[in-house]
Amino acid sequence: MTHRVYNFYAGPATLPYSVVKKASQAALDFNGLGLSILEISHRAKDFDNVIKEAQKDLKEIMGLSDDYHVLFLQGGASLQFHMIPLNLMLDGRPADYVNTGAWSKKAIKESKLLGETRVVASSEDTNFSYIPRELPVNDDASYLHITTNNTIFGTEFHHFPQKKSGIPLVADMSSDMLCRRLNFTDFDLIYAGAQKNMGPSGTTIVILKDELVQRASESTPTLLRYKTHTDKDSLFNTPTVFSIYVVHLVLKWIIESGGLGAIEAENRKKAGLLYGAIDEMSDFYTGTVTDKNSRSLMNVTFSLPDRELEQRFVQEAGEINMLGLKGHRSVGGIRASIYNAFPVEGVEKLVEFMKEFRSRA
Ligand SMILES: *Cc1c(COP(=O)(O)O)cnc(C)c1O
């Protein structure tokens, strides 16, 4: 293996090395066609196979049937903040949101541009240090939106709103997509920017129930209508070929690793090691998530006794090849992002460093 550092960045994030290797090979010659994956037409048969297989594999991994569409769009999860209300809001029926952090707030802001928007639960009172216990589902809502993992604050939903018929459940899973088994059929629309847990930046995965596709009016801008993309199977205009190709490799890697059960076990092990260290050394490291039941498997956030120590911690970790540990500027402290492809050895190395750093601080 070439030189690899431990990449704790929140996104774009670490990918399986086997995937990076295959992608670099395909950048030279894809399928022996004498063409690079960077050059191939999005209408070519070999690329059509890639996108079809990715859709099939994703549905298989998530246990979804054919009433769901899998789309590869552009504009990031951020464009979905607007596309969702634009396509799903019904006349006279407010859109409901749970506010669990910075990304939720951005989603709420876009929804407010388009119509009545309610915040039905929030953890803003403590700077988003927990996931609200009560998650009300209103009968008159156009839909209910949650952010399953709060990348910046290190919280994650481990309990979900009650499923209510006629009230679609919409989830931003950008930073915990495919990190664990879930009843994905309880959700009506799931979206995620690829660059946290599924591939490189460029494509955004949107999974939605067929019945939701029909909601948007004819006057919705063409490229912003889900129906445009379901009708053309994500090939209405030129998609991000390379990014989709890498997502397809990551999905194969998940299947070869044993599926979401195996991925989840590995993630629980990694998060367990790190939270265990924080709890054991609580005189020095403080977890920023106050409710332990809300701790994220993907983004582990903690602080040190003062800012100066935190700066030293990040710098010294960087010197021994552990990169990206600085917390988001809006919360400070330390954030270790340990997505699916992050190796357990990297977590063990961080825990060892935490012990050593504390002993001489
Ligand atoms: C990173 C992130 C986003 C933004 O994704 P883009 O693809 O950059 O628009 C949205 N939601 C969550 C939860 C994120 O972690």
The ligand as an SDF file (V2000), in Angstrom:
LIG
                    3D

 15 15  0  0  0  0  0  0  0  0999 V2000
  -22.5940   17.4610    4.7250 C   0  0  0  0  0  0  0  0  0  0  0  0
  -24.0240   17.4810    5.0210 C   0  0  0  0  0  0  0  0  0  0  0  0
  -24.9460   18.1540    4.1880 C   0  0  0  0  0  0  0  0  0  0  0  0
  -24.5190   18.9880    3.0060 C   0  0  0  0  0  0  0  0  0  0  0  0
  -24.1800   18.1970    1.9460 O   0  0  0  0  0  0  0  0  0  0  0  0
  -23.7600   18.8250    0.5340 P   0  0  0  0  0  0  0  0  0  0  0  0
  -23.7480   17.5990   -0.3200 O   0  0  0  0  0  0  0  0  0  0  0  0
  -22.4190   19.4530    0.7160 O   0  0  0  0  0  0  0  0  0  0  0  0
  -24.7800   19.8020    0.1300 O   0  0  0  0  0  0  0  0  0  0  0  0
  -26.2810   18.0660    4.5080 C   0  0  0  0  0  0  0  0  0  0  0  0
  -26.7120   17.3680    5.5650 N   0  0  0  0  0  0  0  0  0  0  0  0
  -25.8590   16.7120    6.3830 C   0  0  0  0  0  0  0  0  0  0  0  0
  -26.3940   15.9380    7.5410 C   0  0  0  0  0  0  0  0  0  0  0  0
  -24.4890   16.7510    6.1410 C   0  0  0  0  0  0  0  0  0  0  0  0
  -23.6480   16.0970    6.9490 O   0  0  0  0  0  0  0  0  0  0  0  0
  1  2  1  0
  2  3  1  0
  2 14  2  0
  3  4  1  0
  3 10  2  0
  4  5  1  0
  5  6  1  0
  6  7  2  0
  6  8  1  0
  6  9  1  0
 10 11  1  0
 11 12  2  0
 12 13  1  0
 12 14  1  0
 14 15  1  0
M  END
$$$$
